[in-house]
Every structure is written in structure tokens, then in C-alpha cells.
């Protein structure tokens, strides 16, 4: 597991982002590749594996692979009768894998547990039976309503957060009996509505201009929320209200590019100031005007986005209120988003014990940036996308993080290379009076990076250093003691000079057999402690290291000092079979 790259991913709290959310997080255990020297030749290879549901093979699944930083379409293959697959002819790089099968979904996982892969990995992908919502749509006289669009819209995922994956809204039409059946749904909390234009503004239907009727026969404010588990089926009928819907119209101002003719306009319903359900329509760059139909009363956030090239343009969001009448004359002007550029630096060790260790390959390294979800307020909600980006460095180590909305951001880095660790993430500052290069750098790992629309920030430096150690073993409990659920192991710096270095704080979840592994650890002295986490509480290295997690780090550090379990890790050491006593909170 030392090479599984699940470490240090980011939390994305938004509705649907164009770059990150096309791939659904998947829990998997890639088989580690041997540590071999990096070669200059770029050889094609494959990623292979198996897809399982409850331990049984899925023989009607398809697997898609996306290479990060590539404009090429995803590569896809079907599974065989044993659920096995192999995607051949892949260039070296960082990949996302996504399984798909009718009626099944990947088990929910927070984005900070998303797994990335490289050529040569052998993986096991799990799926679960999707949920089902079914029922009838009836008129006020209990007559079946035929060919009306019914939508199941996820409003919260299984962790109670806004959905971040594709497939959070699914449309189906009723049959000639007025029956609808929506299957293959992710676990979470849903609303079900009939009528109205739906989650996009492109299709046409006899009920498009009606305001949506939410189950059982309600407006959005009083709609029934449906909690759905994996494989669960729930029935709920809808008595159609035939309420008159309203229109929301306006115009988008954007540069004309005939090769990219469509501008997307998004509108999201606000409930208590927080994003809820989303709608979308489009406007051609050669014409003027857009219009939403079938809009119910309520507060909305509306914005436009346009991608004439690699750079996406976004308008400032506008907050509107629909109350008993159409809303017209909205003008949205698109502007460039922010970009952060930087370089990846590798610092080799001169120690004999670290010689001939595999270097991290640039094309297998991922630099990521994530906006803080806590910055948005009810009075000024953020556009719920373009809050994260990932980049793979080029052959010289340079990278660019593009299409970032306004806000404060943190960074993370994922890489292969067992004996390397993340030494620092710094941002060059404009302190021209200092001759000390380090004095002109801000610690971007410890502090938020503030971005505005159109910013072009340069000088980000990510340093990986050779000499990392690993720490693995078993957490010991009494023979008659039950292992606690959600058990975590923390490593915190014991050396005074490293006490505030956020990159020396580590956390790992204990496996079912209470084994653990923490790798990519800088050499030095550490204190260790085990703690349990509350159900639904998310904790990983990336979250532990956030600028606003200082109080959490200080608390864990105090508890570790009281536990008095100290460990010294030497350069390129693999400390294994360590017996860690259980000291839980």
C-alpha cells in the first residue's frame, strides 16, 4: 500500500466541477510495483484489474481511464466473464479509473480518498447495488400522468455534504401507466420532482413550462426528503400540481470563438443561502439571449461559463428572487479565472543508504490545489465549481493550475517514490530588498493562498527530498478487547524546531486487522498516538495540515506528548512490525 497514492487528496465541496468531478472516487488497492530505477524512455504499458460486487465478479461492467493533463478522450474496455480487465497502450502518467455497470455504482468515498493509478498497476475495484426510487405520477383526480419527466436529485451525499459526483441528478419519464422507476442511484438524500425543464434546459416536453411538483405534492420548501442506502428501493407517488412556472432570461457577454459556439448558463436554487438543486441552459456565442422555463418561486444564484480554449471564463454570480413573476434583463459578463504556475524540484540525498532509490517521475506526480469550503457565507455564496485543480508537471518540472475561482486555497502533492518526502511548498513573494532567497518565499503549506478572478500567480515551488522513512506495524489490544471502530494513528513531530512544520504531521487509518502504514515520512523524531474518530468525521493528511486545523494539530500534539511514545526514523529506513499500544480517546 505504500504506493497507492490515496494519501493527501482534497475535499471538494461543490455541486459539479468540470475538471475534477467527471471521475467518481473509487476505493481500490493497487498492487505495489517494485522500486525500479526511472528510465528516460517513455514506454507504453497497461493497467489491469478486476471489478467485484460483494466479492462476486461483475461481467457486464466497463472501465474508463482518464490521464490527467491530457486532452485525449478516456480509454475504455469491458470486463470479461470473470470481471477482469486490462487497458493497454497507456502512456506513462497519472490516471483515474471509473467502473460502470447497469444498476451498480462505485461505493461512496470522500474525494480525499480518491485513488490514482500509474501504468503497471494491478487493482481491485468495488461496486455496490445502486438505490431505486419508484412510484406513480397522478393528476388531482388520481389519473395517471403519461410521459412526464421525473427527476431524482441528490441534495446531500451519505456524509451529509453537497454532492460532488456525476450522476447526482437522474431523469426518467413515466410510462403509459404513469409509473416511473429511477435506478442506479448513489446512497444519499434525494428530492423527487415531476414536470419543469429539469436539470438542463435542452430537452422539450409538454410539462416543461410548469413549475416542478415535488413529492408528495409540494413546492421545494415543503418537499419530502428521501434517504436512500445502497441497494435500497423506496416507493413514493407524486400528485401533480400543474403550478404555473416562470421564466428567467437575460444575455451573456463573452468573446466569440466559432470553434466553441456554446456558453453554459447555470442556475442553482438556494435554501437558507446554501446551494441546493441546479439547472442549466445555453446561449450561442453568435446570438443574444438565454431563457430558463418552468422556474418555481425561490432564491437562485445564476452565472455563466465559457471555455473557448484551455482557459475557462466565468461571470460573477448574481443572486435573484423569483416570486410570482418572470425575471428578465439579467446580464452576465464572463472573465478569466485565476491561474497558478510553479515548478517541482527534486533534492537527492548523498547518504549511502539512500543510493539507487527510485526517483519520483514528473509524469507520475500530481500537484493539487483546493479552495476552502468554509470561506463562503450565506450572504455571499460562491459559485459551486472551479474550486480545485490538478496538474502533472512536464518534463522540466513546470506545471500550471488553471481555472480557479476567487477564494483562499491550500495545496497538496501526490507522488510515487517510496523514499521521498514532501519537504516544502512555497510561494515566491515580492520582497525585493532581501538577498536571502528563502526570505522571499511564503510557506504555502502552512498558509492560505488568496486568489482573485484573473490572477496570474507565478513562483510556486514544490520540493521533494530524498531520504523518507516508513513506519508500519500492528496496534495491540487485549485478547478479550474488541477493536474500536474508525481507529487512526497519528505521528507528530517531537523535535522543537519542527513543531510547527505542518508537513511533519501524519495520520493513517488502521486496517480491519489493526495493521497500519505511514510512509513518505521525513527522517527525525516523532511521537505516536492512536485515536478514534466520530462517525462521518473525515481526517487525512491533507485535512490535518490545513491552515485552519492548527488547533486540532496542537491538541493531538499535547495528547501525543502525554502518551510518551517516541519513535526515531532514520533516512531511508523502513521501520516495520512495530507493536503500537492502544491509547484511544
JOVENUR-V781385 format. One record per helix or strand of 2 or more residues. SS is the DSSP state (hx for helix, st for strand). FROM is the first residue (numbers start at 0). LEN is the number of residues. Records with the same first field share a line. If there is no record, write none. Layout:
SS = FROM-LEN / FROM-LEN
This chain:
st = 44-9 / 55-2 / 61-6 / 74-4 / 83-7 / 94-7 / 103-3 / 121-8 / 130-8 / 148-9 / 168-5 / 178-7 / 187-7 / 212-2 / 225-3 / 232-3 / 237-2 / 245-8 / 261-10 / 273-11 / 289-6 / 297-9 / 312-3 / 317-5 / 326-10 / 337-10 / 365-6 / 387-4 / 397-7 / 406-8 / 419-9 / 440-3 / 448-3 / 455-11 / 468-8 / 486-7 / 505-4 / 514-7 / 523-9 / 565-4 / 573-8
hx = 110-3 / 219-3 / 351-3 / 361-3 / 436-4 / 495-3 / 501-3 / 540-4 / 546-17
